[in-house]
């Protein structure tokens, strides 16, 4: 059935700054879905994440990769093919631990699949190597063309080392050959009779590069079609109904042969897989609806709090104005009181002077009365 999701979680996605190689650059504005995918036809595990219609992670898991937990909620791994380092920030430590465990599990599965494929190649290639060593050039694969310095085999003499090629995410096999066939890192010098073979491999190499470019463009185009999920879900439902009808028709046919029974089993498996995919898409839609409702509720709360804050600020301004008015009135009252005190002192002094004059006048009159 091709590539299928086998595990999903949500995290904030980062990439290392390509200029400084030190700082993290966020590639998603919010937490997005990060999924492990398995391609059963090529035994390849990939980590894929989409932000809308943009693929922000497209990393193939290889045996030499390592997922490192740098904190309780953050982990990272280096992808030499993409020439970058990816970082994931999780909401809890348990999510980080589960993702790391899955990474180790799928990395080990990729290693075992690679070794198993290499053993098959060794069994098929050993007789030809014993019968005619050095007469044939080692076939080229997309790994030897597109691989990075970390993934290429260090050149050593052919009799001491065998290189294992792992399938690239966009690799196409050559006709009648397995892409995991043994690669000789130091092929023998071509003799004059091998010039035609070299031209043949060069032509196939050019064709492989063209195919890889086409596959890359097709992959980017396919990731941009996430908005068509609803249409695909409807198509899946129609296909499931058609397959159900087909199964019913096959069951009504008497004397079913082994081929028909096998076809029925395959159709049932297809229906189950389509129903599982439909259920996953419906769950994703429900989750998105819940997030939209939550965002709307948060916005309403924010507007309410903003209105309350504005009312509080208005009330605060009114109270400040009242306080300023009271301070001015108090200052005016104190000035009036001080003026009244000064006037009262003046009146008291004037009254004391008059009383003193009356006392002198009384004494004078008393003396006049006594003298007469």
CORPEQUI-V263071 format. One record per residue. RES is the residue in one letter. D_LAST is the distance of its C-alpha to the last C-alpha in whole Angstrom. Layout:
RES,D_LAST + RES,D_LAST
//
This chain:
X,150 + X,149 + X,146 + X,143 + X,140 + X,140 + X,136 + X,133 + X,129 + X,126 + X,124 + X,122 + X,125 + X,124 + X,127 + X,126 + X,125 + X,128 + X,126 + X,124 + X,126 + X,123 + X,121 + X,122 + X,122 + X,121 + X,124 + X,123 + X,119 + X,120 + X,122 + X,125 + X,129 + X,131 + X,134 + X,137 + X,141 + X,144 + X,147 + X,150 + X,153 + X,152 + X,150 + X,147 + X,143 + X,140 + X,137 + X,135 + X,132 + X,131 + X,128 + X,128 + X,132 + X,131 + X,133 + X,131 + X,133 + X,137 + X,138 + X,141 + X,141 + X,143 + X,144 + X,142 + X,139 + X,136 + X,133 + X,130 + X,127 + X,124 + X,121 + X,121 + X,121 + X,123 + X,126 + X,129 + X,132 + X,134 + X,137 + X,139 + X,140 + X,137 + X,136 + X,133 + X,131 + X,129 + X,126 + X,125 + X,122 + X,122 + X,120 + X,121 + X,123 + X,125 + X,126 + X,127 + X,129 + X,131 + X,131 + X,132 + X,135 + X,136 + X,137 + X,138 + X,141 + X,142 + X,142 + X,144 + X,146 + X,147 + X,148 + X,151 + X,152 + X,152 + X,154 + X,156 + X,157 + X,158 + X,160 + X,162 + X,162 + X,164 + X,166 + X,167 + X,167 + X,169 + X,172 + X,172 + X,170 + X,173 + X,176 + X,175 + X,172 + X,170 + X,172 + X,169 + X,166 + X,163 + X,162 + X,158 + X,156 + X,152 + X,151 + X,152 + X,151 + X,148 + X,147 + X,144 + X,144 + X,143 + X,146 + X,149 + X,151 + X,151 + X,155 + X,157 + X,161 + X,162 + X,164 + X,161 + X,158 + X,158 + X,156 + X,154 + X,153 + X,151 + X,150 + X,148 + X,146 + X,148 + X,151 + X,154 + X,157 + X,160 + X,163 + X,165 + X,163 + X,160 + X,157 + X,157 + X,160 + X,160 + X,159 + X,160 + X,157 + X,160 + X,163 + X,166 + X,167 + X,168 + X,172 + X,174 + X,175 + X,171 + X,170 + X,171 + X,169 + X,166 + X,166 + X,166 + X,163 + X,161 + X,162 + X,161 + X,158 + X,157 + X,157 + X,155 + X,152 + X,153 + X,153 + X,150 + X,148 + X,149 + X,148 + X,144 + X,144 + X,145 + X,143 + X,140 + X,141 + X,141 + X,138 + X,136 + X,138 + X,135 + X,134 + X,137 + X,137 + X,136 + X,140 + X,141 + X,140 + X,142 + X,145 + X,145 + X,145 + X,147 + X,150 + X,149 + X,150 + X,153 + X,154 + X,154 + X,156 + X,158 + X,158 + X,159 + X,162 + X,163 + X,163 + X,165 + X,168 + X,171 + X,172 + X,170 + X,171 + X,169 + X,168 + X,166 + X,164 + X,163 + X,162 + X,160 + X,158 + X,157 + X,156 + X,154 + X,152 + X,151 + X,150 + X,148 + X,147 + X,146 + X,144 + X,142 + X,141 + X,140 + X,138 + X,136 + X,135 + X,134 + X,132 + X,130 + X,129 + X,128 + X,126 + X,125 + X,124 + X,121 + X,120 + X,119 + X,117 + X,115 + X,114 + X,113 + X,111 + X,110 + X,109 + X,107 + X,105 + X,104 + X,103 + X,101 + X,99 + X,99 + X,97 + X,95 + X,94 + X,93 + X,91 + X,89 + X,88 + X,87 + X,85 + X,83 + X,83 + X,81 + X,79 + X,78 + X,77 + X,74 + X,73 + X,72 + X,70 + X,68 + X,68 + X,66 + X,64 + X,63 + X,62 + X,60 + X,58 + X,57 + X,56 + X,54 + X,52 + X,51 + X,50 + X,48 + X,47 + X,45 + X,44 + X,42 + X,41 + X,39 + X,37 + X,36 + X,35 + X,33 + X,32 + X,30 + X,29 + X,27 + X,26 + X,25 + X,23 + X,21 + X,20 + X,19 + X,17 + X,15 + X,14 + X,12 + X,11 + X,10 + X,9 + X,6 + X,5 + X,6 + X,4 + X,0
//
